[in-house]
Amino acid sequence: MGGQVSASNSFSRLHCRNANEDWMSALCPRLWDVPLHHLSIPGSHDTMTYCLNKKSPISHEESRLLQLLNKALPCITRPVVLKWSVTQ
């Protein structure tokens, strides 16, 4: 019990991981022209990004250039950063 993993369980996880490495090649043809950021991809890294929106502040840890762009053009900067953030 606990943290032990059997050899067969380990193999199953490895097999599942490798089975999905080329998932885009099996994508339905009608989705080929859909931008990647419009697809719902199970297991993607969107964890905790559900609370972000266009009014979310830009982190003070970002570059000075991004900070300046955010002050000058927030209506452009924030939507771009939002799209980038929820797809990481």
C-alpha positions as a Markdown table, in Angstrom:
| # | Residue | x | y | z |
|---|---|---|---|---|
| 1 | Met | 0.0 | 0.0 | 0.0 |
| 2 | Gly | 1.2 | 3.6 | 0.3 |
| 3 | Gly | 3.6 | 4.9 | -2.2 |
| 4 | Gln | 4.5 | 1.5 | -3.8 |
| 5 | Val | 3.8 | 1.0 | -7.5 |
| 6 | Ser | 3.7 | -2.4 | -9.0 |
| 7 | Ala | 5.6 | -3.1 | -12.2 |
| 8 | Ser | 2.3 | -3.7 | -14.1 |
| 9 | Asn | 0.9 | -0.4 | -12.9 |
| 10 | Ser | 4.1 | 1.4 | -13.8 |
| 11 | Phe | 3.9 | -0.1 | -17.3 |
| 12 | Ser | 0.2 | 1.0 | -17.7 |
| 13 | Arg | 1.1 | 4.6 | -16.9 |
| 14 | Leu | 4.0 | 4.5 | -19.3 |
| 15 | His | 1.9 | 3.0 | -22.0 |
| 16 | Cys | -0.9 | 5.6 | -21.6 |
| 17 | Arg | 1.7 | 8.4 | -21.7 |
| 18 | Asn | 3.2 | 7.1 | -24.9 |
| 19 | Ala | -0.2 | 6.3 | -26.5 |
| 20 | Asn | -1.1 | 10.0 | -26.5 |
| 21 | Glu | 2.2 | 11.5 | -27.6 |
| 22 | Asp | 0.8 | 11.9 | -31.2 |
| 23 | Trp | -2.8 | 12.7 | -30.3 |
| 24 | Met | -3.0 | 15.5 | -32.9 |
| 25 | Ser | -2.5 | 13.1 | -35.7 |
| 26 | Ala | -5.8 | 11.4 | -34.7 |
| 27 | Leu | -7.6 | 14.7 | -34.5 |
| 28 | Cys | -11.0 | 14.9 | -36.3 |
| 29 | Pro | -10.4 | 16.7 | -39.7 |
| 30 | Arg | -13.1 | 19.3 | -38.9 |
| 31 | Leu | -10.9 | 20.5 | -36.0 |
| 32 | Trp | -7.7 | 20.8 | -38.1 |
| 33 | Asp | -8.2 | 24.6 | -38.7 |
| 34 | Val | -9.3 | 25.4 | -35.1 |
| 35 | Pro | -6.6 | 27.4 | -33.3 |
| 36 | Leu | -5.0 | 25.3 | -30.6 |
| 37 | His | -6.0 | 27.8 | -27.8 |
| 38 | His | -9.7 | 27.1 | -28.7 |
| 39 | Leu | -9.4 | 23.3 | -28.1 |
| 40 | Ser | -10.1 | 21.7 | -24.8 |
| 41 | Ile | -7.1 | 19.4 | -24.1 |
| 42 | Pro | -7.5 | 17.0 | -21.2 |
| 43 | Gly | -4.4 | 17.1 | -18.9 |
| 44 | Ser | -3.2 | 20.5 | -20.2 |
| 45 | His | -1.6 | 23.0 | -17.8 |
| 46 | Asp | -4.6 | 25.3 | -17.3 |
| 47 | Thr | -4.7 | 24.5 | -13.6 |
| 48 | Met | -5.8 | 27.6 | -11.5 |
| 49 | Thr | -6.2 | 29.8 | -14.6 |
| 50 | Tyr | -10.0 | 29.8 | -14.4 |
| 51 | Cys | -9.9 | 32.9 | -12.2 |
| 52 | Leu | -7.9 | 35.0 | -14.7 |
| 53 | Asn | -9.6 | 37.6 | -16.9 |
| 54 | Lys | -8.8 | 40.7 | -18.9 |
| 55 | Lys | -8.8 | 42.8 | -15.8 |
| 56 | Ser | -6.3 | 40.6 | -14.0 |
| 57 | Pro | -3.1 | 42.6 | -13.2 |
| 58 | Ile | 0.2 | 41.9 | -14.8 |
| 59 | Ser | 2.7 | 40.5 | -12.3 |
| 60 | His | 5.3 | 43.0 | -11.0 |
| 61 | Glu | 7.9 | 40.3 | -11.7 |
| 62 | Glu | 7.4 | 40.6 | -15.5 |
| 63 | Ser | 9.9 | 42.6 | -17.6 |
| 64 | Arg | 10.0 | 46.4 | -17.6 |
| 65 | Leu | 8.9 | 46.4 | -21.2 |
| 66 | Leu | 5.8 | 44.4 | -20.5 |
| 67 | Gln | 5.1 | 46.7 | -17.5 |
| 68 | Leu | 5.4 | 49.7 | -19.7 |
| 69 | Leu | 3.2 | 48.2 | -22.4 |
| 70 | Asn | 0.6 | 47.4 | -19.8 |
| 71 | Lys | 0.5 | 51.0 | -18.5 |
| 72 | Ala | 0.4 | 52.4 | -22.0 |
| 73 | Leu | -1.9 | 49.9 | -23.8 |
| 74 | Pro | -3.7 | 47.7 | -21.2 |
| 75 | Cys | -6.5 | 47.1 | -23.7 |
| 76 | Ile | -4.0 | 45.2 | -25.9 |
| 77 | Thr | -1.5 | 43.9 | -23.4 |
| 78 | Arg | -3.9 | 42.2 | -21.0 |
| 79 | Pro | -5.9 | 40.1 | -23.5 |
| 80 | Val | -2.6 | 38.9 | -25.1 |
| 81 | Val | -1.1 | 38.0 | -21.7 |
| 82 | Leu | -4.4 | 36.3 | -20.7 |
| 83 | Lys | -4.4 | 34.1 | -23.8 |
| 84 | Trp | -0.7 | 33.2 | -23.1 |
| 85 | Ser | -1.4 | 32.6 | -19.4 |
| 86 | Val | -4.3 | 30.1 | -19.8 |
| 87 | Thr | -2.4 | 28.0 | -22.4 |
| 88 | Gln | 0.7 | 27.5 | -20.4 |
